[in-house]
Amino acid sequence: MKLVTFKYKNINRVGAVVDDTVVDGLGQKNIPQTMLAFLAAGQSALEALQQLIDSQQARIPVKEVKLLAPVPRPGKFLGIGLNYADHIAETALEKPEYPTFFTKHSSCVIADGDAIHLPKVSEKLDYEVELAFVIGKRCRHVPVEKAQEVIAGYTIVNDVTVRDWQFRTPTWMIGKSFDTHGPMGPWIVTADEIADPHNLSLKTWVDGELRQSSNTQYMIYNIYQMIAYLSQAMTLEPGDVIATGTPAGVGVKMKPRGYMKAGQEVKLEIENIGILTNSVIKEPEGFVA
């Protein structure tokens, strides 16, 4: 199932994409109308949505809706750094002794088709294709062998990074959290449809030029190890999004540098999930408090 958050007639809703339609869960029994609530409801919500799909009712053409980020404001939005050996090699950094997590603040999240802003304060704007998993059950101290049970599904994240700001703090947080620098989507593919998340091809194109091409089998710390590690420290909750790292091919390591520029388009594709596409524009004039 492809779970989506979408806007139709100025109302945000939860549903599922089926072929070229969206199955609309608005007003349906046992289908909450935010993704966080839907995921927290667990199996009952999934079953209710599946019944609606099977009924062939409540269908809206995809072209008539606006797909939003599947989790528009996750409670936790985390990433792991240096999790592919080839990316470590291109950065000339040491392999981390432990999984190295950082925070992307949820205010950076945007949807497929939305614009990434080239900040006024930097031109060092980089892309990172990443498989992300979405937590489906509140959990703590999850053993590796049971970690699969707490995953609701998988999505695509572009871990957009402002490179000079990234290294102003050892946590990387500010350089990872600029507004619009968390493209996510276009949907969540439920875990039952991904036979092996550790064997998916992933690619990045910038204006049609292939920049990244790898496979999730090359992760250093796999998804289940990440869940076990994080859940020793914190309670993971439905709707938390964790991005699993990027392979080699980032712009900062190209010669000359391959940073994204205004007017370009960046496209990410992950096997069995889909395509996430965003344009790059100059940061618009913002508000002053």
Secondary structure, DSSP 4 states (H G I P E B T S, - for coil): -EEEEEEETTEEEEEEEETTEEEE-TT-TT--SSHHHHHHHTHHHHHHHHHHHHTT-SEEEGGGSEEPPSSSS-S-EEEEES-BHHHHHHHTPPPPSS-EEEE--GGGEE-TTPEEEE-TT-S-EE--EEEEEEE-S-BSS--GGGGGGGEEEEEEEE--EEHHHHTTSTT-HHHH-STT-EEEEEEEEEGGG-S-TTS-EEEEEETTEEEEEEEGGGBSS-HHHHHHHHHHHS-B-TT-EEE----S--GGGSSS-----TT-EEEEEETTTEEEEEEEEEPPP----
